[in-house]
């Protein structure tokens, strides 16, 4: 049975390719624009404070922050490209010729996501080490082991995502028989994200109990807890959404949700 869009519509639904329903397309564009604006302002403020106000040198958490910022820009750009070619629309209302470019953009987004997530986590962990390292030296050994595990997972995961299909073009051509189980890989990613985000969220709490911290260090701890809390909430949502909708044929919606929760 033939159908006009990039996927068969549900029973009783008449696809409208000229005026498709905007499910998440506008939300995607607005989210990416706000993310770029707010994160750029934060990174610029941090850079100015470190170089002009405090006069300090570049630390490991600075390098991780700036690296994650560059990767985030790439991630947001690929999300916008995905939106241009059907992301946020029901797949049965996306022209068939747009589907390959959408999945190319999705492929690029997955490659940006792994190193971006890693460098964000490293930035937070390096701040924890800088704040507590001189006092909780034994705990720092555990944190460095945790960092090693994260690096090993995300580096190996990056190469799995690069070669998730062979040839790679099978990814956007829809030749699923030549690909690994993408749903399983994204689910594993989401589980690791939840666990690691919970560790980063909870780690500063016991470390602060035995310390009298300066106001500046207390602000850093509060910042870590806030960032960890937000990241954990999105990771849990992402995992629940993938488990519930990961096998859906409406991938232009599912993948947009994955991008938005990344």
C-alpha positions as CSV (number, residue, x, y, z in Angstrom):
1,X,0.0,0.0,0.0
2,X,1.4,3.4,-1.0
3,X,1.3,6.5,1.2
4,X,2.3,10.1,0.4
5,X,4.5,10.7,3.5
6,X,7.7,9.2,4.9
7,X,5.7,6.7,7.0
8,X,2.3,5.1,6.9
9,X,-0.4,7.1,8.7
10,X,-2.4,5.6,11.6
11,X,-5.8,4.2,10.6
12,X,-8.3,6.9,9.9
13,X,-5.8,9.7,9.7
14,X,-5.5,11.7,6.4
15,X,-2.0,13.1,6.0
16,X,-1.7,16.8,5.0
17,X,1.8,17.4,3.6
18,X,1.0,21.0,2.5
19,X,-0.2,22.0,6.0
20,X,1.2,19.5,8.4
21,X,0.4,19.6,12.1
22,X,3.2,21.4,14.1
23,X,3.7,19.0,17.0
24,X,7.2,20.0,18.2
25,X,8.7,21.8,15.3
26,X,8.3,25.4,16.7
27,X,9.2,24.1,20.2
28,X,12.4,22.7,18.8
29,X,13.4,26.0,17.1
30,X,12.6,28.0,20.2
31,X,14.4,25.6,22.5
32,X,17.6,25.6,20.4
33,X,17.5,29.4,20.2
34,X,17.0,29.9,23.9
35,X,19.7,27.3,24.7
36,X,22.2,29.0,22.5
37,X,21.4,32.5,23.9
38,X,21.4,31.5,27.6
39,X,24.4,29.2,27.5
40,X,26.4,31.7,25.4
41,X,25.7,34.4,28.0
42,X,26.7,32.0,30.8
43,X,30.0,31.0,29.1
44,X,30.8,34.6,28.2
45,X,30.2,35.7,31.8
46,X,32.3,32.9,33.2
47,X,35.1,33.7,30.7
48,X,35.0,37.4,31.6
49,X,34.9,36.7,35.3
50,X,37.9,34.3,35.2
51,X,40.1,36.4,32.9
52,X,39.3,40.0,33.8
53,X,37.8,40.0,37.4
54,X,39.5,37.1,39.1
55,X,42.6,37.1,36.9
56,X,43.0,33.3,37.2
57,X,44.4,30.9,34.7
58,X,42.4,28.4,32.7
59,X,41.5,25.3,34.8
60,X,40.4,21.8,33.8
61,X,36.7,22.7,34.4
62,X,37.1,25.8,32.2
63,X,38.5,23.7,29.3
64,X,35.7,21.1,29.8
65,X,33.1,23.9,29.9
66,X,34.4,25.6,26.7
67,X,34.6,22.3,24.9
68,X,31.1,21.3,25.8
69,X,29.9,24.8,24.6
70,X,31.4,24.3,21.1
71,X,29.8,20.8,21.0
72,X,26.5,22.2,22.2
73,X,26.5,24.7,19.3
74,X,27.0,21.8,16.9
75,X,24.2,19.8,18.6
76,X,21.8,22.8,18.4
77,X,22.6,23.4,14.7
78,X,21.9,19.8,13.8
79,X,18.6,20.0,15.8
80,X,17.6,23.0,13.7
81,X,18.5,21.2,10.5
82,X,16.5,18.2,11.6
83,X,13.5,20.5,12.2
84,X,13.8,21.9,8.7
85,X,13.5,18.5,7.2
86,X,10.6,17.1,9.3
87,X,11.7,17.1,12.9
88,X,8.7,17.9,15.1
89,X,6.2,16.9,12.5
90,X,4.4,13.6,12.3
91,X,6.4,11.4,10.0
92,X,3.4,10.6,7.8
93,X,3.2,14.3,7.0
94,X,6.9,14.6,6.1
95,X,7.7,14.4,2.3
96,X,9.6,11.2,1.6
97,X,12.5,13.1,0.0
98,X,13.0,14.9,3.3
99,X,13.4,11.8,5.4
100,X,17.1,11.0,4.4
101,X,18.2,14.5,5.4
102,X,16.3,14.3,8.6
103,X,18.0,11.1,9.6
104,X,21.4,12.5,8.5
105,X,20.8,15.3,10.9
106,X,19.8,12.9,13.6
107,X,23.0,10.9,13.0
108,X,25.1,14.0,13.4
109,X,23.2,14.9,16.6
110,X,24.0,11.6,18.1
111,X,27.7,12.1,17.3
112,X,27.7,15.6,19.0
113,X,25.7,14.3,22.0
114,X,28.2,11.8,23.4
115,X,31.3,14.1,23.7
116,X,29.0,17.0,24.8
117,X,27.5,14.9,27.6
118,X,30.9,13.7,28.7
119,X,32.5,17.2,28.8
120,X,29.5,18.6,30.8
121,X,29.9,15.9,33.4
122,X,33.7,16.3,33.5
123,X,33.2,20.1,34.0
124,X,31.0,19.5,37.1
125,X,33.3,16.7,38.4
126,X,36.4,18.9,38.0
127,X,34.6,21.7,40.0
128,X,33.9,19.2,42.8
129,X,37.6,18.1,42.8
130,X,38.7,21.8,42.9
131,X,36.3,22.6,45.8
132,X,36.8,19.5,47.9
133,X,40.1,18.0,46.7
134,X,42.4,19.4,49.4
135,X,40.2,18.0,52.2
136,X,38.6,14.7,50.9
137,X,41.7,13.2,49.3
138,X,40.5,9.6,49.5
139,X,37.1,10.5,48.1
140,X,38.9,12.1,45.2
141,X,40.4,8.7,44.2
142,X,36.9,7.4,43.8
143,X,35.9,10.4,41.7
144,X,38.9,9.9,39.4
145,X,37.9,6.2,39.0
146,X,34.4,7.4,38.2
147,X,35.8,9.8,35.6
148,X,37.8,7.0,34.0
149,X,34.6,4.9,33.8
150,X,32.7,7.7,32.2
151,X,35.5,8.4,29.6
152,X,35.7,4.7,28.8
153,X,32.0,4.4,28.3
154,X,31.5,7.6,26.3
155,X,34.5,7.1,24.0
156,X,33.5,3.5,23.2
157,X,29.9,4.6,22.8
158,X,30.9,7.3,20.4
159,X,32.6,4.8,18.1
160,X,29.6,2.5,18.4
161,X,27.4,5.4,17.2
162,X,29.7,6.3,14.4
163,X,29.5,2.7,13.0
164,X,26.0,1.9,14.1
165,X,25.3,1.0,10.5
166,X,27.5,-0.4,7.8
167,X,27.8,1.2,5.4
168,X,27.1,4.3,7.4
169,X,24.7,5.6,4.8
170,X,22.3,2.8,5.7
171,X,21.4,4.9,8.7
172,X,19.6,7.5,6.7
173,X,18.5,5.2,3.9
174,X,16.4,3.2,6.4
175,X,18.2,-0.1,5.8
176,X,17.7,-1.3,9.4
177,X,19.0,-4.8,8.6
178,X,22.5,-3.3,8.2
179,X,22.3,-1.5,11.6
180,X,22.7,-2.3,15.2
181,X,19.6,-1.9,17.5
182,X,19.5,1.9,17.8
183,X,16.7,1.8,20.4
184,X,18.8,-0.4,22.7
185,X,21.8,1.9,22.3
186,X,19.8,5.0,23.1
187,X,18.2,3.2,26.1
188,X,21.7,2.2,27.4
189,X,22.8,5.8,27.0
190,X,19.8,7.1,28.9
191,X,20.4,4.6,31.8
192,X,24.0,5.6,32.1
193,X,23.0,9.3,32.0
194,X,20.5,8.8,34.8
195,X,23.0,7.0,37.0
196,X,25.9,9.4,36.3
197,X,23.7,12.5,36.8
198,X,22.4,11.1,40.1
199,X,26.0,10.5,41.3
200,X,27.0,14.1,40.3
201,X,23.8,15.5,42.0
202,X,24.3,13.6,45.3
203,X,28.1,13.7,45.5
204,X,28.6,17.2,46.8
205,X,26.0,16.8,49.7
206,X,28.0,14.5,52.0
207,X,31.3,16.3,51.2
208,X,29.9,19.6,52.4
209,X,28.8,18.3,55.8
210,X,32.3,18.3,57.3
211,X,33.4,21.6,55.8
212,X,33.2,25.3,56.7
213,X,33.1,26.7,53.1
214,X,33.5,30.2,51.9
215,X,30.6,32.0,50.2
216,X,32.2,31.5,46.8
217,X,32.6,27.8,47.3
218,X,29.1,27.5,48.6
219,X,27.8,29.1,45.5
220,X,29.8,26.6,43.4
221,X,28.2,23.7,45.4
222,X,24.7,25.2,44.9
223,X,25.5,25.6,41.2
224,X,26.5,21.9,40.9
225,X,23.4,20.8,42.7
226,X,21.1,22.9,40.5
227,X,22.8,21.7,37.3
228,X,22.8,18.1,38.5
229,X,19.1,18.3,39.5
230,X,18.1,19.7,36.1
231,X,20.2,17.1,34.2
232,X,18.8,14.2,36.3
233,X,15.2,15.3,35.7
234,X,15.8,15.4,31.9
235,X,17.7,12.1,32.0
236,X,14.8,10.4,33.8
237,X,12.3,11.8,31.4
238,X,14.4,10.8,28.4
239,X,14.7,7.2,29.7
240,X,11.0,6.9,30.4
241,X,10.1,8.4,27.0
242,X,12.5,6.1,25.1
243,X,11.2,3.0,26.9
244,X,7.6,4.0,26.1
245,X,8.0,5.4,22.5
246,X,11.4,4.1,21.3
247,X,9.8,1.5,18.9
248,X,7.3,4.0,17.4
249,X,7.2,4.4,13.6
250,X,6.8,8.1,14.2
251,X,10.6,8.7,14.5
252,X,10.5,12.4,13.4
253,X,8.6,13.0,16.7
254,X,10.5,10.5,18.9
255,X,13.9,11.6,17.8
256,X,12.9,15.3,18.2
257,X,11.9,14.5,21.8
258,X,15.3,12.7,22.3
259,X,17.1,15.8,20.9
260,X,15.1,18.2,23.1
261,X,15.8,16.2,26.3
262,X,19.5,15.9,25.5
